[in-house]
Amino acid sequence: MRSTWIMAAGIAAALGVTASGPAAQAQVAQSQAEFPNRPVRLIVGFTPGSSADIAARVTGNRMTKVLGQQVVVENRPGAASSIAAEHVARAEKDGHTLFMMSSANINNQIINPALTFDVVKDFTPVALINNTAIVLAVHPDTGIKSVKELIERAKAKPGGLSYASSGVGTAPHMSGVLFADRAGIDILHVPYKGSPAAATDLLAGRVAMMFAPASTVVAHAKEGKLRLLATTTDQRLKILPGVPTMAEAGMPDFETSIWFGLVAPAGTPKAAVDKLAKAVAAATKAPEIAEAWAPQGIIPLHGGPEFFARHIASELKRWSAAAESAGLTKGK
């Protein structure tokens, strides 16, 4: 009997016959229904303590309860999260490996000619998670007390003011690029592997300024260690009612933010993507999540796969125009 079975299997293999039909379809359906059947890895391209890391851990903890499997956050910082993105783009397409995509990945798609992956072709959107406000902060020792004074100082000494960011292509970096372009000034960019490291050097006075996630600098500002000049939001933040918007500070049509969302490798089964999206929605709609994020200027978002895909396309269009204006498109 065993030899007969082996012979039949060999003939089927030789003829290129593969399992199909109702039985095979039922097996695939059962496998998808059992997803996830092991811990889910959530890869973050920035250091622990960064806004991306915070978003991943808070959301991941809640997703764990919904999915019934542990969501394990793994930090792989470097190249404005492109190292982590490439790792996930090449990962198994079964939904057990996810990437925390951000506005940084959109910008790097636009300005970095060395990327070996594509944010649209190599990933499947799962869900948007949140939007984080950006604020313009300076070290008190600079003596700068307004956006107007900052611009005047920069014009008086081109290249004399340095600004930190969480990496090339990140929203803080591109906010600085946009600011310099609009103001007609020359400021020196100093990239780091994440916002905590950038903020550390800003606090030490090693750099003069930073477009920072509100969550990174609000506490330091309240202690008088940093001075906040403006927010890049269209309205003042509830947590910073005394800080003007960039428009109020004399720079209209200046709105930037940091957003985060989960993506899976392209080709991940739709059933797995939908289950993950529902878990994210349950997490971001939890009252305790909104309450925990509000003091940090973080707003939960509720957008599934289709919504997130449209958002990515819109962001690519928006920042391509900004990069072109600043001469930062690929090859320039």
C-alpha positions in Angstrom: 0.0 0.0 0.0 2.8 2.4 1.0 4.7 1.7 -2.2 1.6 2.3 -4.3 1.0 5.6 -2.5 4.6 6.7 -3.1 4.4 5.7 -6.8 1.1 7.7 -7.2 2.6 10.7 -5.6 5.7 10.5 -7.8 3.6 10.3 -11.0 1.5 13.3 -9.8 4.6 15.3 -9.2 6.1 14.3 -12.6 2.9 15.4 -14.3 2.9 18.7 -12.4 -0.4 17.8 -10.6 -0.9 19.8 -7.5 -3.6 19.6 -4.8 -6.6 21.7 -5.9 -10.3 21.5 -5.8 -12.7 21.5 -2.7 -10.3 19.7 -0.4 -7.4 22.0 -1.0 -9.6 25.1 -0.9 -11.0 23.9 2.4 -7.5 23.5 3.8 -6.5 27.0 2.8 -9.7 28.4 4.3 -9.1 26.6 7.6 -5.5 27.9 7.7 -6.7 31.5 7.2 -9.4 31.0 9.7 -6.9 29.9 12.3 -4.7 33.0 11.7 -2.8 34.1 13.7 -1.4 30.7 14.9 1.8 32.1 16.4 3.1 35.4 17.7 2.9 38.4 15.3 6.1 40.4 14.8 5.7 44.1 14.5 8.9 45.7 13.1 9.6 49.3 14.0 12.3 51.3 12.2 13.2 53.6 15.0 14.7 53.3 18.5 12.8 52.4 21.7 11.1 55.4 23.1 10.5 57.1 19.7 7.0 58.1 18.7 6.9 55.1 16.3 7.9 52.7 19.1 5.3 54.2 21.5 2.6 53.8 18.8 3.6 50.2 18.1 3.7 49.1 21.8 0.5 50.7 22.8 -1.4 49.4 19.8 0.4 46.0 19.9 -0.6 45.4 23.5 -4.2 46.0 22.7 -4.1 43.9 19.5 -2.7 41.0 21.5 -5.9 40.9 23.5 -8.0 40.9 20.4 -6.0 38.4 18.3 -5.3 35.9 21.1 -1.6 35.9 20.0 1.2 38.0 21.3 2.2 41.0 19.1 5.9 41.3 19.7 7.5 44.7 18.9 11.0 44.5 17.4 13.2 47.6 16.8 15.4 47.7 13.7 16.5 51.4 13.6 18.5 52.9 10.7 18.1 54.8 7.4 14.9 56.5 8.6 13.3 53.1 9.0 14.2 51.9 5.5 16.2 49.0 7.0 13.1 47.7 8.8 10.9 48.3 5.8 13.1 46.2 3.5 13.2 43.4 6.1 9.4 43.2 6.1 9.1 43.6 2.4 11.0 40.4 2.0 9.3 38.6 4.9 6.9 35.6 4.6 3.6 36.7 3.2 1.3 35.2 5.9 0.4 38.1 8.1 2.7 37.2 11.0 5.3 39.9 10.1 4.1 43.6 10.1 5.8 46.9 9.6 5.1 50.2 11.3 5.0 52.5 8.2 5.2 56.3 8.6 5.5 59.5 6.7 9.3 58.9 6.7 8.8 55.9 4.3 6.8 58.1 1.9 9.5 60.7 1.8 12.3 58.2 1.4 10.4 56.7 -1.6 10.6 60.2 -3.1 14.1 61.3 -2.3 16.2 58.2 -1.9 17.5 56.6 -5.1 19.1 53.7 -3.3 15.9 52.1 -2.0 15.5 48.5 -3.1 11.7 48.3 -2.3 8.6 50.3 -3.2 6.1 51.4 -0.6 3.2 50.8 -2.9 4.2 47.6 -4.8 5.9 45.7 -1.9 3.4 46.3 0.9 -0.3 45.7 1.6 -1.9 48.4 3.7 -3.5 47.1 6.9 -4.7 50.2 8.9 -3.7 53.7 9.9 -3.0 54.1 13.6 -2.5 57.7 14.6 -1.4 61.2 13.7 1.2 63.0 15.9 1.5 66.8 16.0 4.9 68.4 15.2 6.2 71.4 17.1 9.2 73.7 16.4 11.4 73.7 19.5 14.6 75.7 20.2 17.1 75.5 23.0 16.5 78.5 25.4 20.2 79.5 25.2 19.7 80.6 21.6 17.7 83.5 22.9 15.2 83.0 20.0 11.6 83.6 21.1 9.6 83.5 17.9 9.6 82.1 14.4 10.3 85.6 13.1 13.4 85.9 15.3 14.6 82.5 14.1 14.3 83.4 10.5 16.1 86.7 11.1 18.9 84.9 12.9 19.3 82.3 10.1 19.4 85.0 7.4 22.0 86.9 9.3 24.2 83.8 9.5 23.5 81.3 6.7 24.2 77.8 7.9 24.8 78.9 11.4 21.8 77.3 12.9 21.5 73.5 13.1 18.4 71.5 13.4 18.0 67.9 14.6 15.6 65.3 13.1 14.8 61.7 13.6 16.4 60.8 10.2 16.7 61.7 6.6 13.3 61.8 5.0 11.3 61.7 8.2 8.5 64.3 8.8 10.7 66.4 11.1 13.4 66.5 8.5 11.0 67.4 5.7 9.3 70.0 8.0 12.8 71.6 8.2 13.3 71.4 4.5 9.9 73.0 3.9 10.5 75.7 6.5 13.9 76.6 5.0 12.5 76.7 1.5 9.5 78.9 2.4 11.6 81.2 4.6 14.5 81.5 2.1 17.1 80.5 4.7 20.0 78.1 5.0 19.9 75.8 8.1 22.1 72.8 8.8 20.4 69.4 9.1 21.7 66.9 11.6 19.9 63.5 11.4 19.6 60.9 14.2 18.3 57.4 14.4 15.2 58.5 16.3 13.5 61.5 18.0 14.8 60.6 21.5 18.4 60.9 20.4 17.7 64.1 18.5 16.0 65.6 21.5 18.9 64.6 23.8 21.3 66.7 21.7 18.8 69.6 21.5 18.5 69.6 25.3 22.2 69.6 25.6 22.5 72.6 23.3 24.5 70.7 20.7 21.9 71.6 18.1 19.8 74.8 18.1 16.4 73.7 17.0 14.2 70.7 16.0 10.9 70.0 14.4 9.8 67.4 16.9 6.9 65.1 17.7 5.0 66.9 20.4 5.2 63.7 22.5 9.0 64.1 22.6 9.3 67.6 23.8 6.2 68.7 25.6 7.4 67.6 29.0 10.8 69.3 28.5 9.1 72.5 27.5 6.9 72.5 30.6 10.1 72.2 32.7 11.6 75.2 30.9 14.3 73.1 29.2 13.1 73.9 25.7 11.1 76.8 24.1 8.3 75.9 21.7 7.9 78.5 18.9 5.0 77.0 16.9 3.0 73.9 16.0 2.7 72.7 12.4 -0.9 71.9 12.8 -3.8 73.9 11.3 -5.1 74.7 14.8 -3.5 75.2 18.2 -3.1 72.0 20.2 -5.2 71.6 23.3 -2.2 70.6 25.3 -0.3 73.7 24.1 -2.9 76.5 24.0 -0.2 79.2 24.3 1.8 78.0 21.3 0.8 79.6 18.0 0.5 77.7 14.7 3.0 78.3 12.0 0.3 80.3 10.1 -0.2 82.5 13.2 3.6 82.9 13.4 3.7 84.3 9.9 4.1 81.3 7.7 0.7 80.3 6.1 -0.1 77.0 4.4 2.5 75.2 6.5 1.0 72.0 7.9 2.9 68.8 8.6 2.5 65.9 10.9 3.8 62.4 11.7 1.4 59.5 11.0 1.8 55.8 11.6 0.1 52.8 10.1 0.6 49.0 9.8 1.4 47.3 6.6 2.2 43.7 5.7 4.2 42.2 2.8 2.5 42.4 -0.6 0.6 39.2 -1.3 -0.5 38.6 2.3 -3.9 36.9 2.2 -6.9 39.2 2.4 -8.4 37.2 5.3 -5.3 37.9 7.4 -5.2 41.6 6.5 -8.9 42.0 7.4 -8.5 40.3 10.7 -5.4 42.5 11.5 -7.3 45.6 10.5 -10.2 44.8 12.8 -7.7 44.3 15.7 -6.1 47.7 15.0 -9.6 49.3 14.9 -10.5 47.8 18.2 -7.2 49.0 19.7 -7.4 52.6 18.4 -11.0 53.0 19.3 -10.4 51.9 22.9 -11.1 54.9 25.2 -8.0 54.3 27.3 -5.8 54.6 24.2 -7.2 58.1 23.3 -6.8 59.2 26.9 -3.2 58.0 27.0 -2.3 59.7 23.7 -4.1 63.0 24.1 -1.6 64.6 26.5 1.2 63.8 24.0 -0.6 65.4 21.0 -1.4 62.1 19.4 -4.7 61.5 17.7 -6.0 58.0 17.0 -7.0 57.3 13.4 -9.5 54.8 12.1 -8.7 53.8 8.6 -8.7 50.3 7.1 -6.8 48.9 4.1 -8.6 50.8 1.4 -8.5 54.1 3.3 -4.9 53.6 4.1 -4.0 52.9 0.5 -5.7 56.2 -0.6 -3.8 58.0 2.2 -0.4 56.6 1.0 -1.2 57.7 -2.6 -2.2 61.2 -1.5 0.9 61.6 0.7 3.2 60.5 -2.2 1.6 63.2 -4.4 1.8 65.9 -1.7 5.4 65.4 -0.7 6.7 64.8 -4.2 5.6 68.4 -5.0 7.4 69.7 -1.8 10.6 67.7 -2.5 10.6 68.9 -6.1 10.3 72.5 -4.9 13.2 72.0 -2.5 15.4 70.2 -5.1 15.3 66.9 -3.1 13.8 64.5 -5.6 15.8 61.4 -6.7 19.0 62.1 -8.6 19.2 65.7 -7.5 
